[in-house]
Amino acid sequence: MPPKKVAPARSPAPAQDTVPFWLRNRRELTFLILFVVLLAAGFTLISINWVNDHAVEPFTAGIARVSGGVLDLLGQNVRMEGTVIRSPRFAVNIRNGCNGIEAMLIFLAAVLAFPASWKSRLAGLALGILAIQVVNLVRVVALFLTGVYFPRIFDTSHTVIWQTIVILFGVLLWIFWANRFAAPPPKPAT
Amino acid sequence: MGAAPANPAKAPRRGWTFLFIRNAVLWLLPVALLWVLAAPVYNRFLLGSAENLVRLTENPDATNLLRKDDHFAYVARRDFPPAKSLVYSFRVTDVHFHLVMLGALFLAVPGISWRRRLASLGWAFLITIFFDIFLIFFYVKFAYATRLGAWSLAHYGPFARNFWGLGKHLLDLPFKFSLPFLLWAAFYLPDLMAEIRPKEA
């Protein structure tokens, strides 16, 4: 009796081919969409006049006061006028864009959008925002000193160099947090 | 720069993050120098492209984007009296300084081939070019809708003024600042996730 022909066992198709793209990259896509939504919501919120007047402006004035205090310690003999830091040789007005809020909101959106435990998120937010504000303080002080001693490069330093440094710092901080401390919550058992 | 450990299995757990941050910092200066050199040429390209895009929305064509020097530009309207034709000015170089961060972030990723690194950077750069053209388009529309007094009120309603105003605000601050990170995450988040996945076990 001739041996029965047996259909060759079908090899299982690679998972990559059967699982749709959006399902295969569900966590990554969720992160990207959440990040964009949170970012837009955050920046829309701070663009509302009431929020700007009651939260952003006082926060910015606080940053100006602390920066003025540090500059005084460095012997710059400054005086404060609201959000303006003035010395006999130079004056800067700390405005939106100089208060670190942009970097904070980008960091906040990235931390909240990333799959991690709430404990990790809250710890990351507290320490991250503090670190961003420290770097921003260095920026304001450095920019003031640039205006006093190297006024020709003040504009470039203000809009290009320090903006890049502060935002890049926030991004690198987030990558550090995500890699080291943001242990994602375990997947539910199937 | 950009070197990866020969055998990732033998590398300590913090290796990827440490290498990435170190590489990003090291790449920052060379990328910034390249950007400074290329900025005048890129500004010219952006203004030409954005002018064409603005004119697609006009009938008849009335907008000129004029270079003031290597870094600044004027928005000019041909249908205004010559003395008032320059209606808005902005620093074009400020539109695209995020390219420095984009370059540093994409070139810093450790443990991947140069082919993949450069291909990802190329795609990200292409997307960023479109974003930059679109941002200048929003600058122009924002100026028309909100900065020209009675002319703005006559040609743009309350919804349009808010749309162009909020659109310019969102594109110019959060999305301009975060675009490099967003693109980096789109290309490399799976790598970052793979790095932290062992912690889940």
Interface residues (C-beta under 8 A of the other chain):
Chain A: N25 R27 E28 F31 L32 F35 V36 L39 A40 G42 F43 T44 S47 G97 E102 A103 L105 I106 A109 A110 T159 V160 Q163 T164 I167 L168 V171 L172 W174 I175 F176 A178 N179 R180 A182 A183 P184 P186 K187
Chain B: R14 W16 T17 F20 I21 A24 L28 A32 R91 T93 D94 F97 H98 V100 M101 A104 L105 L166 H169 L170 L173 P174 F175 F177 S178 P180 F181 L182 W184 A185 A186 L189 P190 L192 M193 E195 I196 K199 E200
